[in-house]
Amino acid sequence: MKKAQNRSEISAEAMKKRVFQGLTLILALAALGMVLVFLFIARIRGSGVKKTLLANWESGSWETAYEKSRDGLASKPMDSFFLIMNGFSAYQAALAQVNNAESLDYIDESIQSLRKALLEKNADRDGRIRYVLGKAYYAKGPGYADLAVKYLEEAKAASFAAGDLNEYLGLSYAAIKDYRKSIEAFSDSLAPLEEEGAPLLLYIARSYMGMEEWETARAYLQQCADTSLDVDLALKARLLLGKTLVQSGNEDGAIAIFESVLEIGGENAEASFELGEIYASRGDFIRARAAWRRAIRADLNFEPARVRLNAM
């Protein structure tokens, strides 16, 4: 039979048990404290990274903001802040590229990040995301203009305001051949008779041309040519003005316009080519060939004139 323990032995054993439990509790609290400290430090560091990234963005350091956003997404792939900043900075980086393929890679990354950012529960109130997403889809090409319209309209519905929002919306509507909506969008941002409004006048004219409303198109083209201080823009307006006159059967008026382009801007391949087309339609092939040769002298790579000369 096991010998009974005396009272002092039982007391000593209980004391050891309490000491062990106390040490265990202390170690557990210490471990928990270390975890909390680690999380606190990580939170502070994360906050610092985001503040730095935001400062880079606000100062116009797009490339730095882009790289930092990618670093952030490497550890937090669904963090809404990093997704938004990556989408915004990738779009800006795309605009800085010379190579179209590289530009489209940035655009695709921008779209991917911003689409993910829209999954966040409060994203439906943020018009900025839809605004940049719409512009990114427009930059991707005409085949994505319908998506550009969708997100730009959603940005407007969210009461987001940007100086070029209506301009991009007008361009996107024009790309899907909804010219009425295009004109409406351009008109919303038009500053009449001011230099800043001259490009919009040209866009509106093109939409009216798309609807074959030549007289209205000519009115906007004439206003653009008269108000623009940009010589190249004014010449583009005059070239289009000449084309609308051809469409309306006013070849003499068109000749006068194309000749004014050559007088104001010097050698111009498109103006000379259009003159050649008019002369050819009248059976004056000597003057037509001379005009097409002049077009090639102005631009050795102007293919339409080469095609016409080779065909005669």
Phi, psi and chi 1 to 4 in degrees:
 res  aa     phi    psi   chi1   chi2   chi3   chi4
   1 MET       -  138.0  175.5  179.9  -90.8      -
   2 LYS   -69.1  136.0 -171.9  174.8 -179.5 -179.3
   3 LYS   -70.1  133.7 -174.6  178.1  178.1 -178.8
   4 ALA   -66.2  138.7      -      -      -      -
   5 GLN   -79.3  141.8  -68.6  177.1  -54.4      -
   6 ASN   -81.3  172.0   60.2   37.4      -      -
   7 ARG   -63.8  -35.6 -172.4  174.6  -61.6  174.2
   8 SER   -70.2  -34.2   61.7      -      -      -
   9 GLU   -69.1  -42.0  -72.0  175.0  -24.2      -
  10 ILE   -62.7  -40.8  -67.2  172.4      -      -
  11 SER   -64.7  -40.1  177.3      -      -      -
  12 ALA   -67.2  -39.1      -      -      -      -
  13 GLU   -67.4  -39.6 -172.4  172.8  -39.3      -
  14 ALA   -63.8  -38.0      -      -      -      -
  15 MET   -64.3  -42.9 -179.8   64.0   72.4      -
  16 LYS   -61.7  -39.7  -72.0  179.0 -178.5  178.3
  17 LYS   -64.9  -41.8 -172.5  174.9 -178.8  179.5
  18 ARG   -66.0  -38.6  -75.6 -162.6  -66.3  -87.3
  19 VAL   -63.7  -43.6  169.6      -      -      -
  20 PHE   -61.9  -44.4  176.4   76.5      -      -
  21 GLN   -63.9  -37.5  -70.7  174.2  -22.1      -
  22 GLY   -65.6  -43.0      -      -      -      -
  23 LEU   -63.4  -40.9  -72.5  171.9      -      -
  24 THR   -60.7  -43.4  -58.9      -      -      -
  25 LEU   -64.2  -41.7  178.8   60.3      -      -
  26 ILE   -62.4  -44.3  -69.9  170.4      -      -
  27 LEU   -64.0  -39.4  -69.6  172.1      -      -
  28 ALA   -65.2  -43.2      -      -      -      -
  29 LEU   -64.7  -37.9  -70.6  172.0      -      -
  30 ALA   -64.6  -42.5      -      -      -      -
  31 ALA   -64.0  -43.1      -      -      -      -
  32 LEU   -62.6  -39.9  177.5   60.8      -      -
  33 GLY   -62.4  -40.7      -      -      -      -
  34 MET   -65.0  -39.3  -69.6 -177.1   68.5      -
  35 VAL   -63.4  -45.1  169.9      -      -      -
  36 LEU   -63.3  -40.1  -68.1  173.7      -      -
  37 VAL   -64.0  -43.3  168.3      -      -      -
  38 PHE   -60.4  -45.3  174.1   79.9      -      -
  39 LEU   -64.8  -37.6  -68.6  174.0      -      -
  40 PHE   -65.1  -44.2  178.8   70.6      -      -
  41 ILE   -64.7  -42.5  -68.3  172.5      -      -
  42 ALA   -62.1  -38.0      -      -      -      -
  43 ARG   -66.5  -42.1 -176.4  175.6  179.2 -178.6
  44 ILE   -63.1  -44.8  -68.9  175.8      -      -
  45 ARG   -62.9  -43.5  -73.8  177.2  177.4  171.3
  46 GLY   -61.4  -41.4      -      -      -      -
  47 SER   -63.1  -39.2  176.5      -      -      -
  48 GLY   -65.6  -39.6      -      -      -      -
  49 VAL   -62.9  -43.4  167.4      -      -      -
  50 LYS   -66.9  -39.3  -70.4 -178.7  177.9 -179.4
  51 LYS   -64.0  -41.0  -74.3 -178.7  178.7  178.3
  52 THR   -65.6  -43.1  -58.4      -      -      -
  53 LEU   -60.8  -45.4 -162.9  164.5      -      -
  54 LEU   -62.8  -38.7 -171.2   58.9      -      -
  55 ALA   -64.7  -38.9      -      -      -      -
  56 ASN   -62.1  -42.5  -68.4  142.2      -      -
  57 TRP   -63.6  -48.7  170.6 -101.3      -      -
  58 GLU   -66.2  -25.0  -69.0  174.8  -15.7      -
  59 SER   -87.7   -3.0   67.1      -      -      -
  60 GLY    86.6   13.9      -      -      -      -
  61 SER   -86.7   72.9  -58.9      -      -      -
  62 TRP   -61.5  -44.8  -41.8  124.6      -      -
  63 GLU   -62.8  -42.7  -75.2  -69.7  -15.6      -
  64 THR   -64.7  -43.4  -56.9      -      -      -
  65 ALA   -61.4  -38.9      -      -      -      -
  66 TYR   -62.8  -47.9  171.1   72.7      -      -
  67 GLU   -63.5  -41.9  -66.5  -61.5  -24.0      -
  68 LYS   -67.5  -35.5  -71.9 -174.9 -179.2  -63.2
  69 SER   -66.4  -36.6   69.6      -      -      -
  70 ARG   -68.4  -38.0  -64.0 -163.9   79.7 -170.7
  71 ASP   -62.4  -42.1  -69.2  -18.2      -      -
  72 GLY   -63.8  -41.2      -      -      -      -
  73 LEU   -69.8  -23.2  -70.8  173.5      -      -
  74 ALA   -62.8  -34.0      -      -      -      -
  75 SER  -100.4  -25.8   56.9      -      -      -
  76 LYS  -133.5   78.3  -63.0 -180.0  177.8  179.5
  77 PRO   -64.8  -16.8   20.1  -31.2      -      -
  78 MET  -117.9   18.1  -71.0  -55.9  -66.3      -
  79 ASP   -69.8  120.6 -175.6  -75.7      -      -
  80 SER   -62.5  -37.0   60.2      -      -      -
  81 PHE   -63.2  -49.0  175.9   80.7      -      -
  82 PHE   -65.5  -35.9  -71.6  130.1      -      -
  83 LEU   -64.2  -45.2  -75.4  169.5      -      -
  84 ILE   -64.8  -46.0  -68.5  170.4      -      -
  85 MET   -66.2  -35.4  -65.0  -49.7  -60.5      -
  86 ASN   -66.4  -42.1  179.5 -105.0      -      -
  87 GLY   -62.8  -44.4      -      -      -      -
  88 PHE   -66.2  -47.9  -71.0  178.9      -      -
  89 SER   -72.3  -32.1   57.3      -      -      -
  90 ALA   -65.8  -37.1      -      -      -      -
  91 TYR   -64.0  -44.6  174.0   77.4      -      -
  92 GLN   -64.5  -39.0  -70.5  -66.3  -24.6      -
  93 ALA   -64.2  -35.2      -      -      -      -
  94 ALA   -61.4  -39.8      -      -      -      -
  95 LEU   -66.5  -23.2  -60.8 -177.7      -      -
  96 ALA   -87.8   -6.6      -      -      -      -
  97 GLN   -81.2  143.8  -56.0  -54.4  -53.0      -
  98 VAL   -89.5  -39.1  176.6      -      -      -
  99 ASN   -79.8  124.7 -176.7  -73.1      -      -
 100 ASN   -63.7  -38.0 -172.9   57.5      -      -
 101 ALA   -63.4  -42.7      -      -      -      -
 102 GLU   -66.2  -38.6  -68.2  178.2   -0.5      -
 103 SER   -60.3  -43.7  177.9      -      -      -
 104 LEU   -66.7  -30.2  -73.6  176.1      -      -
 105 ASP   -62.5  -43.9  -74.3  -18.6      -      -
 106 TYR   -64.8  -41.3  -80.2  108.3      -      -
 107 ILE   -60.9  -44.1  -72.1  -64.5      -      -
 108 ASP   -61.6  -40.7  -74.1  -20.5      -      -
 109 GLU   -66.0  -40.4 -175.5  173.8   -9.2      -
 110 SER   -59.9  -47.8  173.4      -      -      -
 111 ILE   -62.0  -43.9  -70.4  171.2      -      -
 112 GLN   -61.7  -45.3 -176.4  179.7   38.2      -
 113 SER   -68.2  -42.0  -69.5      -      -      -
 114 LEU   -70.1  -34.5  -65.9  176.9      -      -
 115 ARG   -64.6  -38.4  -71.2  -70.1  -65.0  -93.4
 116 LYS   -66.4  -40.2  -73.7 -179.7 -179.6  178.2
 117 ALA   -61.8  -30.8      -      -      -      -
 118 LEU   -68.6  -13.9  -74.1  177.3      -      -
 119 LEU   -74.1  -17.7  -62.1  175.0      -      -
 120 GLU   -66.5  140.7 -155.4  -91.5  -27.7      -
 121 LYS   -62.1  -28.9   61.3 -179.5 -179.8 -179.9
 122 ASN   -96.9    5.2  -65.9  -39.9      -      -
 123 ALA   -67.8  -21.1      -      -      -      -
 124 ASP   -66.3  -14.1   59.7  -25.9      -      -
 125 ARG   -98.4   -0.2  -64.0 -165.2  -65.9  -91.2
 126 ASP  -102.9   99.9 -165.1  -22.2      -      -
 127 GLY   -70.6  -21.9      -      -      -      -
 128 ARG   -59.3  -42.6  -59.7  171.7  -53.8  160.4
 129 ILE   -61.7  -46.1  -60.2  173.7      -      -
 130 ARG   -68.3  -35.0  -72.9  166.0  170.3   79.0
 131 TYR   -61.3  -51.5  163.4   67.1      -      -
 132 VAL   -69.2  -36.8  178.3      -      -      -
 133 LEU   -63.2  -41.8 -172.0   53.1      -      -
 134 GLY   -62.1  -43.1      -      -      -      -
 135 LYS   -66.0  -36.3  -70.0  173.1   67.8  173.5
 136 ALA   -65.2  -42.5      -      -      -      -
 137 TYR   -65.1  -36.8  -88.0  119.1      -      -
 138 TYR   -62.8  -42.2  177.1   77.6      -      -
 139 ALA   -66.2  -25.0      -      -      -      -
 140 LYS   -69.0  -24.7 -166.7  168.4  171.8   61.6
 141 GLY   134.9  165.5      -      -      -      -
 142 PRO   -55.5  -30.0  -23.8   33.7      -      -
 143 GLY   -66.5  -13.1      -      -      -      -
 144 TYR  -113.9   12.9  -63.0   86.4      -      -
 145 ALA   -63.5  -31.1      -      -      -      -
 146 ASP   -64.6  -37.1   57.0  -27.7      -      -
 147 LEU   -72.6  -33.5  -72.1  168.8      -      -
 148 ALA   -60.8  -45.2      -      -      -      -
 149 VAL   -59.4  -46.7  166.4      -      -      -
 150 LYS   -54.8  -52.1  166.7 -177.0  164.4   61.3
 151 TYR   -77.1  -32.2  -72.5  108.1      -      -
 152 LEU   -68.6  -38.3  -69.6  169.2      -      -
 153 GLU   -65.4  -38.0  -74.9  -72.2   13.5      -
 154 GLU   -66.2  -34.8  -72.1 -179.5    1.8      -
 155 ALA   -64.2  -43.3      -      -      -      -
 156 LYS   -63.1  -41.6  -74.4 -173.6   71.6  173.2
 157 ALA   -63.9  -27.6      -      -      -      -
 158 ALA   -86.2   11.3      -      -      -      -
 159 SER    63.9   26.7  -60.5      -      -      -
 160 PHE   -81.8  136.0  179.3   77.6      -      -
 161 ALA  -120.3  132.1      -      -      -      -
 162 ALA  -148.4  145.9      -      -      -      -
 163 GLY   -59.2  -30.5      -      -      -      -
 164 ASP  -108.3    8.5   60.6   -5.4      -      -
 165 LEU   -61.5  -50.5 -166.9  156.8      -      -
 166 ASN   -65.6  -31.4  -76.5  -46.7      -      -
 167 GLU   -64.6  -47.3 -178.4  178.0  -23.9      -
 168 TYR   -66.5  -34.6  -88.1   94.3      -      -
 169 LEU   -65.5  -41.9 -167.3   53.4      -      -
 170 GLY   -62.7  -43.2      -      -      -      -
 171 LEU   -63.6  -38.7  -69.1  168.0      -      -
 172 SER   -68.9  -42.3  -59.8      -      -      -
 173 TYR   -63.0  -39.4  -88.1  123.6      -      -
 174 ALA   -62.8  -36.7      -      -      -      -
 175 ALA   -65.6  -28.5      -      -      -      -
 176 ILE   -98.7   12.2   61.4  173.8      -      -
 177 LYS    64.4   26.2  -59.9 -171.0 -175.0  -34.9
 178 ASP   -95.5   78.5 -170.3  -20.4      -      -
 179 TYR   -69.8  -31.6  -62.9  116.7      -      -
 180 ARG   -62.1  -47.2  -67.4  -68.1  177.0 -164.4
 181 LYS   -65.1  -35.7  -72.5  -78.0 -169.4 -179.8
 182 SER   -61.1  -48.9  172.9      -      -      -
 183 ILE   -62.1  -41.2  -69.2  167.0      -      -
 184 GLU   -60.3  -44.3 -178.0 -178.2  -36.2      -
 185 ALA   -66.5  -46.0      -      -      -      -
 186 PHE   -60.7  -41.1  -73.8  135.6      -      -
 187 SER   -65.1  -30.2  -62.2      -      -      -
 188 ASP   -64.6  -25.9  -76.1  -16.4      -      -
 189 SER  -110.8    7.8   59.8      -      -      -
 190 LEU   -78.6  132.0 -174.6   61.6      -      -
 191 ALA  -105.2   97.2      -      -      -      -
 192 PRO   -57.3  137.1  -21.9   33.1      -      -
 193 LEU    63.5   12.6  -57.8  179.1      -      -
 194 GLU  -106.0  151.5  -67.1 -177.9    7.2      -
 195 GLU   -57.5  -38.0  163.1   61.1   16.7      -
 196 GLU   -63.2  -24.3  -59.0   83.7   53.2      -
 197 GLY   -86.0   -6.7      -      -      -      -
 198 ALA   -58.9  -45.3      -      -      -      -
 199 PRO   -61.4  -35.7  -23.7   35.2      -      -
 200 LEU   -66.7  -35.3  -64.9  176.7      -      -
 201 LEU   -59.2  -39.9  -66.8  169.8      -      -
 202 LEU   -66.0  -42.4 -173.3   65.8      -      -
 203 TYR   -63.0  -43.2  -64.8  148.3      -      -
 204 ILE   -62.3  -43.0  -68.2  172.5      -      -
 205 ALA   -59.4  -41.6      -      -      -      -
 206 ARG   -63.6  -37.2  -77.9  174.9  170.4  163.2
 207 SER   -65.9  -40.8  -70.2      -      -      -
 208 TYR   -65.7  -34.6  -83.1  114.2      -      -
 209 MET   -63.9  -38.4  -70.7  174.3   68.9      -
 210 GLY   -61.1  -28.4      -      -      -      -
 211 MET   -93.8    2.8  -64.5 -175.2  -68.4      -
 212 GLU    60.6   33.0  -62.0 -173.9   -0.4      -
 213 GLU   -97.7   79.1  -64.8 -174.9   15.8      -
 214 TRP   -66.0  -39.4  -52.3  115.1      -      -
 215 GLU   -64.4  -44.6 -173.4  173.7  -13.5      -
 216 THR   -66.0  -39.9  -53.6      -      -      -
 217 ALA   -60.0  -43.3      -      -      -      -
 218 ARG   -62.3  -36.8  -79.9 -164.6  -67.7  -84.5
 219 ALA   -61.8  -43.0      -      -      -      -
 220 TYR   -71.2  -38.0  -80.8   97.7      -      -
 221 LEU   -65.0  -41.4  -70.4  168.7      -      -
 222 GLN   -64.2  -40.1 -170.1   64.7   62.5      -
 223 GLN   -65.8  -39.7 -172.0  177.5   -4.6      -
 224 CYS   -62.9  -46.1  177.9      -      -      -
 225 ALA   -63.0  -34.6      -      -      -      -
 226 ASP   -79.9  -29.9  -68.3  -18.0      -      -
 227 THR  -100.7  -20.9   60.5      -      -      -
 228 SER   -75.2  131.7  178.4      -      -      -
 229 LEU   -88.0   -8.0  -60.4  178.7      -      -
 230 ASP   -86.0  112.8 -176.6  -30.8      -      -
 231 VAL   -60.2  -43.8  174.6      -      -      -
 232 ASP   -61.2  -42.2  -71.4  -22.2      -      -
 233 LEU   -65.6  -42.3 -177.7   62.4      -      -
 234 ALA   -62.2  -38.2      -      -      -      -
 235 LEU   -68.0  -37.6  -70.2  175.8      -      -
 236 LYS   -61.3  -41.4  -74.4 -180.0 -178.3  177.4
 237 ALA   -63.4  -40.8      -      -      -      -
 238 ARG   -66.7  -39.8  -72.8  179.3  179.2  -83.6
 239 LEU   -61.3  -44.8  -76.5  166.7      -      -
 240 LEU   -66.9  -36.4  -71.4  176.2      -      -
 241 LEU   -60.2  -42.8 -176.6   56.6      -      -
 242 GLY   -61.5  -39.7      -      -      -      -
 243 LYS   -67.0  -37.0  -69.1  179.0 -179.2 -179.7
 244 THR   -67.1  -33.1   65.5      -      -      -
 245 LEU   -67.7  -37.1  -70.3  170.4      -      -
 246 VAL   -62.4  -45.1  171.1      -      -      -
 247 GLN   -60.8  -32.0  -70.2  -69.3  -20.3      -
 248 SER   -88.0    0.4  -59.9      -      -      -
 249 GLY    86.8    7.4      -      -      -      -
 250 ASN   -96.1   75.5 -174.2   -4.5      -      -
 251 GLU   -68.9  -36.2  -68.9 -175.2  -16.5      -
 252 ASP   -62.9  -42.0  -69.9  -24.2      -      -
 253 GLY   -63.9  -38.6      -      -      -      -
 254 ALA   -65.5  -41.7      -      -      -      -
 255 ILE   -59.4  -43.1  -71.6  172.9      -      -
 256 ALA   -61.6  -40.7      -      -      -      -
 257 ILE   -67.3  -47.3  -69.9  -66.3      -      -
 258 PHE   -64.3  -37.2  -67.1  134.1      -      -
 259 GLU   -67.7  -32.6  -72.7 -179.6  -15.3      -
 260 SER   -68.2  -32.5   74.3      -      -      -
 261 VAL   -63.2  -44.4  169.2      -      -      -
 262 LEU   -67.0  -33.4  -65.2  171.8      -      -
 263 GLU   -72.2  -40.8 -177.6 -180.0  -13.2      -
 264 ILE   -79.8  -46.7  -65.0  169.8      -      -
 265 GLY  -102.5    0.2      -      -      -      -
 266 GLY    80.1 -159.5      -      -      -      -
 267 GLU   -58.4  131.3  -65.6  -60.0  -39.1      -
 268 ASN  -143.0  115.7 -176.0  -70.0      -      -
 269 ALA   -61.4  -42.1      -      -      -      -
 270 GLU   -68.2  -42.8 -168.8  170.0   -4.3      -
 271 ALA   -63.1  -43.4      -      -      -      -
 272 SER   -65.5  -39.5  -65.9      -      -      -
 273 PHE   -61.9  -45.3  174.0   76.3      -      -
 274 GLU   -64.0  -37.0  -66.0  -65.2  -18.2      -
 275 LEU   -61.9  -42.9  -76.1  170.1      -      -
 276 GLY   -59.7  -38.7      -      -      -      -
 277 GLU   -64.0  -41.5  -67.6  -67.2  -74.5      -
 278 ILE   -65.4  -45.3  -65.3  172.5      -      -
 279 TYR   -62.0  -39.6  -65.4  140.0      -      -
 280 ALA   -64.3  -40.0      -      -      -      -
 281 SER   -64.1  -22.6   70.7      -      -      -
 282 ARG   -93.8   -0.2  -66.2  178.8  169.8 -175.6
 283 GLY    83.2    8.8      -      -      -      -
 284 ASP   -93.6   78.1 -169.9  -14.7      -      -
 285 PHE   -75.7  -23.0  -63.2  109.0      -      -
 286 ILE   -65.4  -48.6  -66.5  175.6      -      -
 287 ARG   -69.3  -32.5  -64.5 -177.5   73.8 -179.9
 288 ALA   -63.2  -49.4      -      -      -      -
 289 ARG   -63.2  -37.8  -76.1 -166.7  -67.8  -89.9
 290 ALA   -62.3  -40.6      -      -      -      -
 291 ALA   -67.3  -40.9      -      -      -      -
 292 TRP   -67.8  -37.2  -67.9  -29.9      -      -
 293 ARG   -65.0  -36.6  -76.5 -166.6  -69.9  -91.5
 294 ARG   -64.7  -35.8 -174.6  175.0 -179.4 -178.5
 295 ALA   -62.8  -41.6      -      -      -      -
 296 ILE   -69.1  -35.6  -67.5  173.3      -      -
 297 ARG   -63.4  -35.0  -73.7 -162.3  -59.3  -88.8
 298 ALA   -72.4  -33.4      -      -      -      -
 299 ASP  -150.1  105.8 -178.7   -3.3      -      -
 300 LEU   -60.9  -23.2  -65.3  175.9      -      -
 301 ASN   -98.5   12.7  -63.3  -44.9      -      -
 302 PHE   -78.0   93.7 -164.9   78.1      -      -
 303 GLU   -65.3  -39.1 -167.2   62.3   23.2      -
 304 PRO   -55.4  -38.6  -27.5   36.5      -      -
 305 ALA   -68.6  -38.9      -      -      -      -
 306 ARG   -63.0  -42.0  -71.2 -171.7  178.5  -80.2
 307 VAL   -61.4  -43.0  170.5      -      -      -
 308 ARG   -66.7  -40.6  -64.7  -65.6  -86.9  154.1
 309 LEU   -67.2  -40.5  -76.1  169.6      -      -
 310 ASN   -68.6  -23.7  -68.8  -24.6      -      -
 311 ALA   -83.6   -7.5      -      -      -      -
 312 MET  -115.6      -  -61.1 -174.5   75.7      -
